[in-house]
Amino acid sequence: MSDEKMRKKTKKRPSSQAHLPIAEIKDSVVILKDGTLRAVILVSSLNFALKSEDEQNAIISAYVGFLNSLDFPIQIVVQSRKLQIKPYLEKLQGIERTQTNELLRIQTADYRAFVEELVEIGQIMTKRYYVIVPYDPLNNRRKNFWARFKEALKPGITIRLREERFQTRKSEIDLRLRHIIGGLSGMGLTTVQLDTQSLIELYYSTYNPDIAFAETLGTIGDLQIEDIS
């Protein structure tokens, strides 16, 4: 087989993106290939064991009330990852290079070496807590012939309708987000919705844990997105 044929055959192979359920990430929302949406909330933790008995009972009561108030499913995810200390070490290294005081420079270098060795020996892990909020419009009905024929004649209308449909679904999931954030805040938890950049980084590190630890993802503007359509 010639080199040209081999190159053509290689190009036809679908990338790993084609096997993922994610169609697009935009406006702080994950759009799945089945048309459903997902939003992700990062939630802080609290040390339940250190609370008094009255505080523990209040937290349990608030959590039960929060769950009973939901009329849609949610997913709670706890993700453990090895502590990524590289950015902090690079910051210390920069301070060390610009330090004019020789004693402080030596102390900074010693501290940087100590932290690096501590993390390497101890295998320190970090935990992050996420709440996944779904939205399923339940309107994936098959289009009739005339709807498909109209879209073929005027594709611009299809694009506009898809964007309008997305905005409608996004407003619905935003209502769910406000409800969940309010309920979690009542338990003394701090919450933040992941934006587009954070969502891309989350899924990148989830599907590529080893690569993500060694090579961090750049900003959205610097990414080269592959077209899988």
N, C-alpha and C positions, 0 to 999 in steps of 0.2 A: 504494500500500500504506500502511495506517495506521501510526501510530507504535507502537500496541500490538502489531500483527502483527510489526513489525520487531523489537521487543524480544523477543517470543517466539521469533522465528527466531534471533536472536543467542544467546539462552540455550541453544538446542539444539545449538549448535556445540560440539564437543568441545575441551577445553583441550589445551595441549601435553603435559600430564601423561598424557593418554590414549594418546599415541604413544610413550611411554617404556617400556622393558621392566621398569621397577621397579614392583613392586606395593606394597611397604612397606619401611620401615627401622625396625627396633626391636632392642633388646638387642644393639647393636653388630653387627648382621647385616643385610645387604641381601637382601630376599626378592624374587625375580623372578617375573614372571607365570606362568612355566612351572613354578613350585614349587621351583626350585633356589635355593640359597643362595650368597651371596658374603660373604667377610670380607676386609678390607683391612688390610695391615700397612705402616706407614711405616718406611722403612729409612734409616739414615744412610749416608753415603758415606765412602770412604777414598782417600787419594792413593797409588795403586798405584805411580806413577813414583818416588816418594820412598822407597819401601821398598828394603831391600837385596835382593840376589838370593835369598838363603836365605828371607827373609820373603815374597818374591813367589812362590817355589816352594811354600811352605807354604800360602799363600792359594789358589793354583791347585789344589793337592791337596785342600784342604778343600772348595773349591767343586765339584770333580768328585765327591768323596764325597757331598756334599750332594745333587747332582742324581741320582746313582745310587741314593740312598736313597728317592727319591720314587716312590710307586706311584700317583700321581694328578697331573693336570696343574696347573700354576700359570701365572700371567701376570705378567710383570715390566713395569712401566710407568714411564717417565721423563717427567715433566711439567715443561715450562719455562714460567715465568710472569714477567711484568714485576714487579719488586720493589715490593711494597706498603709504601710508607714512610709512608703517611698516619697510622697510629696512633702511630708514633714521633714524627712532627712535632707531632701534637696533644699528646703528652706534654711535648715541649720547650716548646711554647707555654704549657702550664700552669705549667711551672717558671718560665718567663719572667715570667708575670703575678704570681706569688707571690714573686718574688725582691725582697728589700728592698735589697740592695746594687746600686747603680746600675751600677757597672762590670761586675759579674757578669751583670746583666740585659742589658747591651749585648752582652757576649761571647756569651751564650746566643742572642740574636737573630741575631747574625752567624753563629754556628755553624748555627742552624736554616736560615738562608737559603742557606748553603754546601751543606748536605746536600741540600736541596730542588733546588738548581740542578745539583748533581752527578748526582743520579739522573735528572733530566729530560734533561740533555745526554747522559749516558752510556748511557741506556736499559739500566740494569743488570737482568739477568735472574737469577732464582733457579731452581734445579732441585730437584725432589723425586722420591724414588724409592719406588715402591710395589710390593708383592707382593700380587696378587689370589689369594685361596684359594677355589676353588669346592667346592660339594658338590652332587652330583646323586644323589638317592635311587634313580633308575631304577625307580620303581614307579608311573609315571603310567598305570596300566592303567585301562581304561574300567570304570566301576562298573556292576554289574548292576541289574536293575529293582528288586529287593527292597531293595538298599542305598539307592537313590534314594528309594524309597517310605518307608523308615524315617526318612530325613533330613527328608522333607517333613512327616511326622507330628510329629517331635520335633527341631526345629532346634537346640535347646539342646545336644543330644548332639553334633551336627555341630561346633558351636563348640568344645566341650570336646575333641573328638577332634582338631580342627585344631590347637589349642594344644598338646595332648600330642604330636602329630606334629612340630610345630615344635620343641619342646624336645628331642625325640629327635634330630632332624636337627642342631640346634644343638650338642648334645653330641658328635656325630660331627665336625662342623667344628672344634670346640674341640680335639679330638685332633690334627687336621691342623695347627692353628695352633701348638700346643705343639711339634710336630715341626719345623716350619719355623723358628720362633723359636730353638729350640735349635741348628739347623744354621747359621743365620746368625750367631748369637752366637759359634759356634766359629771364625768368620772375623774376629772382632773388630768386627762390626757391631752397632750399637745399633738395637733394634726396638721398636715400640709399636703395638698394635692400635688402630685408629681406633674411637672410641665413636660412639654414634648422632649426637650433635651434629657431630662431625668428619666423619662420612660424608655428612650432609646438606650441610655446607659444601663438601665435595669435589665432589659431584655438581652442586651449584649453580654452583660456579665452572667446572666442566668444560663444562656445557651453556650457561652464560651468562658467558663470559670477560670480555666488555666491561662488562656490567652489574655483575658481581661485583667488578671492579676499582674501579668508581666508588661502588658501594653495597654495603657488607658485609652479610652475613646476620645476623639477630638470633638470640637463643637459642631453643630449641625451644618454651619456654613462651610466647614472644611471637609465634610464627608462627601465621598463620591458614591452616590446611590446607583445601584445596578437596576436596570429596567428588566423586570421579569414577566412583563405582559406578553 
